[in-house]
């Protein structure tokens, strides 16, 4: 059992406390990962259902990638269809080479609203799990 002196106060049992924190952190990360992946998959399903069925490229273009980089848990939902951005954001007025008006494609925001709603719900679920594990105060906004 390690003993440490800090400012005249003697701390004992820090090693076991740190070990408990590491176990708690690992458990919370696993739970958060499961919640975030399930949320991304649910968002993928909801977005696919909201897309129109023509060739199926928009639906087939949805992918869930595992977390990378600074992210500890979760996944990234992406749209890989080449025309996915155009479907979501629309276009300005277009003309062909002969100068004939081809009109504009209106924006049909589908991906962002559904994905954000699932993300907010997942973050709320992770915060609930923190409370269950003994966190007494968690603040912030699920953006």
WOSULFEN-V996627 format. One record per residue. N is the residue number from 0. RES is the residue in three letters. PSI is psi in whole degrees, -180 to 180 (NA if undefined). D_FIRST is the distance of its C-alpha to the first C-alpha in Angstrom with 1 decimal. Layout:
[[N | RES | PSI | D_FIRST] [N | RES | PSI | D_FIRST]]
This chain:
[[0 | UNK | 122 | 0.0] [1 | UNK | 145 | 3.8] [2 | UNK | 138 | 6.6] [3 | UNK | 143 | 10.0] [4 | UNK | 129 | 13.5] [5 | UNK | 111 | 16.2] [6 | UNK | 36 | 19.6] [7 | UNK | 0 | 18.6] [8 | UNK | 135 | 16.1] [9 | UNK | 125 | 12.5] [10 | UNK | 128 | 10.2] [11 | UNK | 148 | 6.9] [12 | UNK | 14 | 5.7] [13 | UNK | -36 | 7.6] [14 | UNK | -46 | 6.6] [15 | UNK | -36 | 7.7] [16 | UNK | -44 | 10.4] [17 | UNK | -39 | 11.6] [18 | UNK | -42 | 11.9] [19 | UNK | -41 | 13.9] [20 | UNK | -40 | 16.0] [21 | UNK | -41 | 16.8] [22 | UNK | -44 | 18.0] [23 | UNK | -44 | 19.9] [24 | UNK | -44 | 21.4] [25 | UNK | -43 | 22.6] [26 | UNK | -42 | 24.1] [27 | UNK | -39 | 25.9] [28 | UNK | -43 | 27.2] [29 | UNK | -43 | 28.7] [30 | UNK | -44 | 30.2] [31 | UNK | -41 | 31.6] [32 | UNK | -46 | 33.0] [33 | UNK | -42 | 34.8] [34 | UNK | -47 | 36.2] [35 | UNK | -40 | 37.4] [36 | UNK | -44 | 39.0] [37 | UNK | -39 | 40.7] [38 | UNK | -42 | 42.0] [39 | UNK | -41 | 43.4] [40 | UNK | -40 | 45.1] [41 | UNK | -40 | 46.6] [42 | UNK | -41 | 47.8] [43 | UNK | -45 | 49.3] [44 | UNK | -44 | 51.2] [45 | UNK | -41 | 52.4] [46 | UNK | -44 | 53.6] [47 | UNK | -39 | 55.4] [48 | UNK | -29 | 57.1] [49 | UNK | -22 | 58.3] [50 | UNK | 149 | 59.7] [51 | UNK | 157 | 63.4] [52 | UNK | 106 | 64.4] [53 | UNK | -83 | 66.7] [54 | UNK | -17 | 65.4] [55 | UNK | 3 | 61.9] [56 | UNK | -38 | 60.5] [57 | UNK | -45 | 58.7] [58 | UNK | -43 | 57.0] [59 | UNK | -17 | 56.2] [60 | UNK | -9 | 54.9] [61 | UNK | 131 | 51.8] [62 | UNK | 147 | 48.6] [63 | UNK | 117 | 44.9] [64 | UNK | 144 | 42.7] [65 | UNK | 158 | 39.0] [66 | UNK | 144 | 36.9] [67 | UNK | 164 | 36.8] [68 | UNK | -128 | 35.5] [69 | UNK | -13 | 33.4] [70 | UNK | 135 | 33.7] [71 | UNK | -31 | 30.6] [72 | UNK | 160 | 32.5] [73 | UNK | -164 | 36.1] [74 | UNK | 172 | 39.3] [75 | UNK | 123 | 42.4] [76 | UNK | 123 | 45.8] [77 | UNK | 158 | 48.6] [78 | UNK | 118 | 52.4] [79 | UNK | -4 | 53.8] [80 | UNK | 135 | 57.4] [81 | UNK | -31 | 59.5] [82 | UNK | 9 | 61.3] [83 | UNK | -43 | 58.3] [84 | UNK | -43 | 58.2] [85 | UNK | -41 | 61.9] [86 | UNK | -45 | 61.8] [87 | UNK | -42 | 59.0] [88 | UNK | -17 | 60.4] [89 | UNK | -176 | 64.1] [90 | UNK | 167 | 66.5] [91 | UNK | 178 | 69.1] [92 | UNK | 137 | 72.8] [93 | UNK | 153 | 73.7] [94 | UNK | 150 | 76.9] [95 | UNK | -177 | 78.0] [96 | UNK | -29 | 79.7] [97 | UNK | -4 | 83.1] [98 | UNK | 4 | 81.8] [99 | UNK | 138 | 81.8] [100 | UNK | 128 | 79.3] [101 | UNK | 6 | 76.7] [102 | UNK | -175 | 75.1] [103 | UNK | 152 | 71.5] [104 | UNK | 124 | 68.8] [105 | UNK | 152 | 67.1] [106 | UNK | 142 | 63.3] [107 | UNK | 73 | 61.8] [108 | UNK | 112 | 58.2] [109 | UNK | -50 | 56.5] [110 | UNK | -57 | 53.2] [111 | UNK | -50 | 51.6] [112 | UNK | -41 | 52.2] [113 | UNK | -45 | 51.0] [114 | UNK | -42 | 48.0] [115 | UNK | -39 | 47.0] [116 | UNK | -43 | 47.3] [117 | UNK | -36 | 45.1] [118 | UNK | -46 | 42.5] [119 | UNK | -42 | 42.4] [120 | UNK | -39 | 42.0] [121 | UNK | -43 | 39.1] [122 | UNK | -40 | 37.3] [123 | UNK | -39 | 37.8] [124 | UNK | -38 | 36.4] [125 | UNK | -42 | 33.3] [126 | UNK | -40 | 32.9] [127 | UNK | -40 | 33.4] [128 | UNK | -35 | 30.6] [129 | UNK | -42 | 28.3] [130 | UNK | -42 | 29.3] [131 | UNK | -36 | 28.7] [132 | UNK | 4 | 25.1] [133 | UNK | 5 | 24.5] [134 | UNK | 127 | 25.8] [135 | UNK | -24 | 27.6] [136 | UNK | 120 | 29.8] [137 | UNK | 125 | 31.2] [138 | UNK | 165 | 34.2] [139 | UNK | 175 | 36.7] [140 | UNK | 132 | 39.8] [141 | UNK | 102 | 40.2] [142 | UNK | NA | 42.7]]
